Structures are given as C-alpha cells and as structure tokens.
C-alpha cells in the first residue's frame, strides 16, 4: 500500500490508474474520509488549495516594451 508521504512526494501517478485503484492507494472510499483521517491528512498535506503564483513584470521590462511599441507605431 502507498503511504501518504509517497502521495505527497508524487511518487504515485494517480491520474493513470483506475478510480477503484486510486481509492485503494489513497486508503479511502467514494463516501470520503472520516473526520479523524481528514485531520491526519490535513497535517500531512496542508489545506486543499492551489498555490497562487503572481506574475511580476519588472518596470524595466515594461518600459522597454512600451518604448518599442511607441517607436514602431510612429514609423511612417
């Protein structure tokens, strides 16, 4: 059986195996987890939310992009 740490470290490819096998690997069922198991997994995996990645545009990059755009549009 796969451990929670294996799943956390993504050493198991759950997307490529049948759903029943996923339930078996995750030690859960279609009905979900017990409160106790949910708390345990919360400690291992953390909250179920996606990581937010913000795109940062540096002012120099933005300035040079605007400079080129201005010069290209002003060409005869």
ABEGO torsion letter per residue (X at the ends): XBBAAAAAAGABBAAABBAAAAAAAAGBBAAEBBAAAAAAAAAAAEBBBBBBBBBBBBAAAAAAAAAAAAAAAABX
